[in-house]
Amino acid sequence: MSEQSLRQSPPSSTRRTPGAPPDVREPAHAPVAHMVRGGLVEGVHHGSVVVLAADGSVEFQAGDIEAAFYPRSALKPLQAVGLLRAGLPPLDDASLALTAASHSGAAVHLSAARRLLRSAGLTEDALRNVPDLPYGAEEREEWLRRGLGPTRLAQNCSGKHAAMLITAQARGWCLDSYLDPGHPLQWELAAAVEDLTGQGIAHVTVDGCGAPLFAVSLHGLTRAAARLATAAPDTDEGRIAAAMRAHPEMIAGEGRDVTRLMRAIPGMIAKDGFEGVQIAALPDGRAVGVKIADGADRARMPVTAAALERCGLDPRILAPFAAAPVIGGGEPVGSLRAAGTLAPHSAP
């Protein structure tokens, strides 16, 4: 689907006129994390970071927060709002959280995805996402121990795809082509992304799971996260946020840093995305967005923790997320942590 065809799509009844799309350019990233070994900086990760105050103003920024980029799975909470707006049938909170998840493939996730499909009389055969092994390390190990191979249900986006299918069925739309960027369901999801970010979509491609992926800015994505976190409970945005808060284990999985972060900070909603993307937002509107330029996941959470500290959160709560050990000879000899203007008081 081209940018032009997206803009010619039929408007949703809830769609607001978005602002201009972000510029498509190579982002001017800045140093945001250092890997320090034995007191020397061995590696540097560049990226972009934005911290929003409760009133929505930019309190801190590093790198390029206005260039178009792909949020990857950090877009899922916005897409989940779009599914509700498009007519997703009523779901319990755990199932609703799964629609915004990159799940580990634990039994609780797979059974919830099956229930979503069965609620519409569908089976795993209706899914069009790519087959994969479970994303969680322990879940994948157990899966392989049982002699199982990749399946569509085990793939970490199966909750979103199941929700897309049952929404399409509820609206009487074609199921086989639900991933086509020209499908009415994808028009609705694009409209929700534009509404929540407050900007037009700059580019459309295909995500790893096979679903359309919309390019926005890091600023716009973080603004959308704040909108979900502050929404009234009777709104679609508020329903998704409430489900995420009630069931952080469904958003990622036991032991995963996103689930741990939401449990550590009551009221927070958080979502990660491949290639070093993270958003997190508090009920009062404070929010952070992170993009690691080289996609290194190891830098994502230390940078996020530093950004959240700039929001005024207790560094003692953030300490488990703020640094990753660097190992030498089987012992810690340094750490990977936020750097540059993001962490002015950190060690080099």
C-alpha positions in Angstrom: 0.0 0.0 0.0 1.5 3.3 -1.0 1.4 6.5 1.0 -0.9 7.9 -1.6 -3.4 5.0 -1.5 -3.4 5.2 2.3 -4.5 8.8 2.2 -7.3 7.9 -0.2 -8.6 5.2 2.1 -12.2 5.7 3.4 -12.1 7.7 6.6 -13.1 6.1 9.9 -16.1 7.7 11.7 -13.7 8.4 14.6 -10.9 9.7 12.6 -9.6 13.2 13.2 -7.7 15.2 10.6 -4.0 14.3 11.3 -1.1 16.7 11.1 1.5 16.3 8.4 3.5 13.1 8.3 7.0 13.1 9.7 9.9 13.6 7.3 11.4 10.5 5.7 15.1 11.0 6.3 18.1 9.3 7.9 17.6 10.1 11.6 20.4 12.2 13.3 20.8 9.9 16.2 23.0 10.7 19.3 25.0 8.6 21.7 22.6 7.2 24.3 24.4 4.2 25.8 28.0 3.2 26.6 29.3 -0.3 27.2 32.1 0.1 29.7 34.7 -2.6 30.3 37.4 -2.1 32.9 36.7 1.6 33.1 37.0 2.2 29.3 34.2 2.7 26.9 34.3 -0.3 24.6 31.1 0.3 22.7 28.7 3.1 22.0 25.0 2.8 21.0 23.4 5.7 19.2 19.7 6.4 19.3 16.9 8.8 20.0 15.0 9.5 23.2 12.1 11.7 24.0 10.6 12.5 27.5 7.2 14.1 27.7 6.0 16.1 30.7 2.5 15.6 32.0 1.2 18.5 29.9 2.6 16.9 26.7 5.5 19.2 26.3 9.0 17.8 25.4 11.0 17.8 28.6 14.0 16.2 27.2 15.2 14.9 23.8 18.3 13.4 22.3 18.9 12.4 18.7 16.1 12.8 16.2 12.6 12.5 17.6 10.8 13.9 14.5 12.1 11.7 11.7 9.9 8.9 10.4 10.7 5.4 11.8 9.1 2.0 12.2 7.8 1.4 15.8 7.6 -2.3 15.1 5.6 -4.0 17.9 5.5 -0.9 20.0 2.7 0.1 17.6 0.5 -2.7 18.9 -1.3 -0.8 21.7 -2.4 1.8 19.0 -3.5 -1.0 16.7 -5.5 -2.5 19.6 -7.3 0.8 20.0 -8.0 0.7 16.3 -9.4 -2.8 16.6 -11.9 -1.7 19.2 -12.9 1.3 17.1 -13.3 -1.1 14.1 -15.7 -3.3 16.0 -13.7 -5.9 18.0 -16.3 -7.9 19.9 -16.3 -7.6 23.8 -13.4 -9.4 25.5 -12.2 -9.9 29.0 -9.2 -7.9 30.1 -6.6 -10.7 29.7 -7.7 -11.4 26.1 -7.8 -7.7 25.4 -4.2 -7.3 26.7 -3.1 -10.1 24.4 -4.3 -8.1 21.4 -1.5 -5.6 22.2 1.1 -8.2 23.1 4.4 -9.6 21.9 3.8 -12.7 24.0 6.4 -15.3 25.0 4.4 -18.3 23.8 3.6 -19.6 27.3 0.6 -21.8 27.8 -1.5 -18.9 29.1 -0.8 -16.9 25.9 -1.6 -19.8 23.5 -4.8 -20.7 25.3 -5.9 -17.1 25.2 -5.2 -16.8 21.5 -7.1 -20.1 20.9 -10.1 -18.7 22.8 -10.1 -15.5 20.7 -10.3 -17.6 17.5 -12.9 -20.0 18.9 -15.1 -17.1 20.0 -15.6 -16.5 16.2 -15.7 -20.2 15.3 -12.2 -20.0 13.8 -9.1 -22.1 14.2 -5.4 -21.5 13.9 -5.7 -22.3 10.2 -7.3 -18.8 9.7 -4.2 -17.0 10.9 -1.9 -15.4 8.3 1.0 -14.4 10.5 4.3 -16.2 9.9 4.9 -19.5 11.8 7.5 -19.3 14.5 8.8 -20.9 17.7 7.8 -19.2 21.0 9.6 -16.0 21.6 10.4 -16.6 25.3 13.6 -18.4 25.9 12.2 -20.9 28.4 9.0 -21.4 26.4 11.1 -22.0 23.3 13.3 -24.5 25.0 10.3 -26.4 26.3 8.6 -26.3 22.9 11.7 -27.8 21.3 12.0 -30.4 24.0 8.5 -31.6 23.1 9.6 -32.0 19.5 7.4 -29.2 18.2 8.1 -26.9 15.3 7.1 -23.4 14.3 3.4 -22.6 14.3 1.3 -19.5 13.7 -0.2 -19.7 17.2 3.2 -19.8 18.9 4.4 -16.7 17.0 4.5 -13.7 19.3 2.0 -11.6 17.4 -0.8 -14.3 17.3 -3.0 -12.4 19.7 -3.1 -9.4 17.5 -3.7 -11.5 14.4 -6.5 -13.4 16.1 -8.1 -10.1 17.1 -7.8 -8.8 13.6 -9.6 -11.9 12.3 -12.5 -11.8 14.7 -12.9 -8.0 14.1 -13.0 -8.6 10.3 -15.6 -11.4 10.8 -17.7 -9.2 13.0 -17.8 -6.6 10.3 -18.5 -9.0 7.5 -15.1 -8.4 5.8 -13.0 -10.9 4.0 -10.9 -13.0 6.3 -8.4 -14.4 3.8 -7.0 -10.9 2.9 -7.1 -9.3 6.4 -3.4 -8.4 6.1 -3.7 -6.7 2.7 -2.9 -3.0 3.3 -6.0 -2.2 1.2 -8.3 -4.2 3.5 -11.0 -2.2 5.3 -9.6 -3.4 8.6 -6.2 -2.0 7.8 -7.7 1.3 6.8 -9.3 1.5 10.3 -6.0 0.7 12.0 -4.1 3.3 10.0 -6.8 5.8 10.9 -6.4 5.0 14.6 -2.6 5.4 14.4 -2.9 8.8 12.7 -5.4 9.9 15.2 -3.5 8.8 18.3 -0.1 10.1 17.1 -1.6 13.3 15.7 0.3 13.0 12.5 0.0 11.4 9.1 1.6 8.1 8.3 4.8 8.7 6.4 5.3 5.2 4.9 3.8 1.7 4.9 5.7 -1.6 4.7 5.3 -5.1 6.1 6.2 -6.0 9.6 8.0 -9.3 10.5 4.7 -11.0 11.3 3.2 -10.1 7.9 1.0 -7.2 9.1 1.1 -3.7 7.6 3.6 -1.5 9.5 3.1 2.3 9.7 6.0 4.8 9.9 5.5 7.6 12.4 7.9 9.7 14.5 9.2 8.8 17.9 7.6 11.9 19.2 4.2 11.0 17.7 4.4 7.4 19.1 5.2 8.6 22.6 2.4 11.2 22.4 0.1 8.3 21.5 1.3 6.3 24.5 0.6 9.2 26.8 -2.9 9.5 25.3 -3.6 5.8 26.2 -2.2 6.2 29.7 -4.4 9.2 30.5 -7.6 8.1 28.8 -10.9 7.9 30.6 -11.7 4.2 31.4 -14.9 4.2 29.3 -12.9 5.1 26.1 -11.3 2.6 23.7 -7.9 4.0 24.7 -8.7 3.6 28.3 -9.9 0.1 27.9 -6.6 -1.0 26.3 -4.6 0.8 29.0 -6.6 -0.8 31.7 -6.1 -4.3 30.2 -2.4 -3.8 29.9 -2.2 -2.6 33.5 -4.3 -5.5 34.8 -2.4 -8.2 32.9 1.3 -7.2 32.3 2.0 -10.9 32.0 0.0 -11.0 28.8 1.9 -8.1 27.2 5.2 -10.0 27.2 5.6 -12.8 29.7 7.1 -13.9 33.0 10.7 -12.8 33.3 10.5 -10.3 30.4 11.6 -6.8 31.1 8.4 -5.1 29.9 6.3 -7.2 32.2 8.7 -6.6 35.1 8.7 -2.8 34.5 4.9 -2.5 34.5 4.8 -4.5 37.7 7.5 -2.4 39.3 5.7 0.9 38.5 1.9 0.7 39.2 -0.2 2.4 36.6 2.5 2.4 33.9 1.8 1.0 30.4 4.8 -0.1 28.4 5.5 -1.8 25.1 8.7 -2.8 23.4 9.4 -3.4 19.7 12.1 -5.1 17.7 15.1 -3.0 16.6 15.4 -1.3 19.9 12.1 0.5 20.4 10.4 1.1 23.7 7.5 3.3 24.9 6.3 3.8 28.5 3.7 6.1 29.9 2.2 7.1 33.3 -1.4 7.9 34.2 -0.6 11.6 34.6 0.7 11.9 31.0 4.4 11.6 31.6 5.9 9.4 28.9 9.1 8.2 27.3 10.0 6.9 23.8 13.3 5.2 22.9 14.8 4.0 19.6 18.2 2.4 19.5 19.7 3.1 16.1 21.5 -0.2 15.6 18.5 -2.2 16.9 20.5 -3.6 19.9 18.1 -4.8 22.4 20.7 -4.8 25.2 20.6 -1.0 25.2 16.9 -0.6 25.1 16.0 -1.0 28.8 19.0 0.9 30.3 18.2 3.9 28.1 14.5 3.6 29.0 15.3 3.5 32.7 17.4 6.7 32.4 14.6 8.4 30.5 12.1 7.4 33.2 14.4 8.7 35.9 14.2 12.1 34.0 10.4 11.8 34.5 11.0 11.9 38.2 10.7 8.2 39.0 12.6 6.8 41.9 16.0 5.5 40.7 15.9 2.8 43.3 12.9 1.3 41.6 14.6 1.7 38.2 17.9 0.2 39.3 17.1 -3.4 38.1 16.6 -2.0 34.6 19.3 0.7 34.5 22.4 -1.3 33.7 23.4 -4.7 32.2 26.6 -6.3 33.4 29.6 -6.7 31.1 31.3 -10.0 31.9 35.0 -10.8 31.8 36.4 -14.2 32.9 33.0 -15.1 34.2 32.8 -12.0 36.5 31.4 -8.5 36.1 34.0 -6.1 34.8 31.8 -3.2 33.7 28.3 -2.4 32.6 26.1 -1.1 29.8 24.2 1.9 30.8 22.8 5.2 29.5 25.3 7.8 28.5 25.7 11.3 27.1 23.2 14.0 28.0 20.6 11.4 28.9 22.6 10.3 32.0 24.8 13.3 32.9 25.7 11.9 36.3 26.5 8.4 35.1 30.0 7.0 35.0 31.5 7.0 31.5 
